[in-house]
Amino acid sequence: MKIDPAKPYAVITGDFIGFSRLPLQDRQNMYALLKKGGESINTAFPELMPLPPDMFRGDGWQMVLANPIPALRAGLYFRAFIRANTSPTRADTRLSIAVGRIDYVPEGRVSAGDGEAFRLSGRLLEKMDRPRSGSMRFVMNDATVSPQLDALVRLLGAIADRWTPRQSLAVSGALQGWTHKQIGRLWNGKISHQAVGRHLDRAAWPAVNHGVEVFEAVLSQALR
């Protein structure tokens, strides 16, 4: 991956919640699920992720985003993907989003990359081991913007904690700007527009959407 040293990137570092308690088959399938999730992100948001996500240390994973502005949108999308595709075990993931410079990323090995964004993201995820530290967090080297966006991301993470698989599926479509009709096609069977709307309402989508839009506007302004 060719790195522009003057450009900010987003690095998202995460781990699967309760990985050791998952059934053996589910643990074995997590790498394949991570790869499918990465492919799904690149389908939903073309060219956002220049390299596939990488798994490390058994339950940890990492991804690099070429454009940091939609980092929260991509993080929520990935979390919704995991929650929608691991029923009935209800696997989930924590994640820390960092924005900053990158020094290098070896081809095909995102987790072997280094630079400001990698370090900030990894350190924040380690702090998230503490009780009640949230399932989604944000950090960047800006003493004003970083704590504000971290609070917003943490609140949206708390909302995502409650998503059911069906709500997650609906949100994954809504994050792409899809209509209810388009979202309904994600179901194998027939589902009404009204049912899609109910899933989105129960997932607190209007509040989530507002939060994502605020995040993107504030971060865009901060990076100018």
C-alpha positions, 0 to 999 in steps of 0.5 A: 500500500502506497502511503501519502505521509501528508495525508490523514488516514483512519485506523480501526482496531477491534476485537471480538467480544467474548471470543473465548466463550463462543463455540469452537466452530464460530471461533474458527469462522471469525477470520472468514467473517472478518474477510467477508465484512471487509468485502462488504464494506468495500462494496458499500463504500467503494475504494474506502479500504485499500487493503483487506482487514487483518486478524491478529492475536486470535480475536483482534482485527485491524483495518485502514481506511483511505478516507477518515471522514466516513470512519464512524459510518464504516465502523457502525456498518462493520459492527452491524454486519457482524451482529447480523451474520452471527445469529443465533450466537450474537457475536459482537465486536468492540472497536476504536477509531483513530485518525492520524498519519501512517508511516507504512503498511506492509502489503497484505498485512494491515496489522503490521503497519505503524504510525500515529493512527495505528498507535492511537487506535491500539492504545485506545482499544487496550484502555477499553478493557476497563469496565464500562469503558464503552464498545466504540471509541474515537481518538485523534491528536486534537485536544478539542475535537477528539474528546467531543467526537469520542463522546459521540462515538461512545454514545452511538456504540451504546445504542449499537450494543442493543441492536438485534440481528434484524435491526443490524441488517436494516441499519447496514442498508440505511448507512448506505443511504438506501430506501426502505424498499432497497433495504427490504431486499436484504431479507431472503423472504418478503418484508414490508416497507413498514416492517423495515421502518419498525426495525430502523425505529427500534434501532434508533436509526434517526438518532444514529443517522444524526450522530453520524452526520455530525461526526462527519461534518465536525471531522471534515472541518477539523481536518481542513 
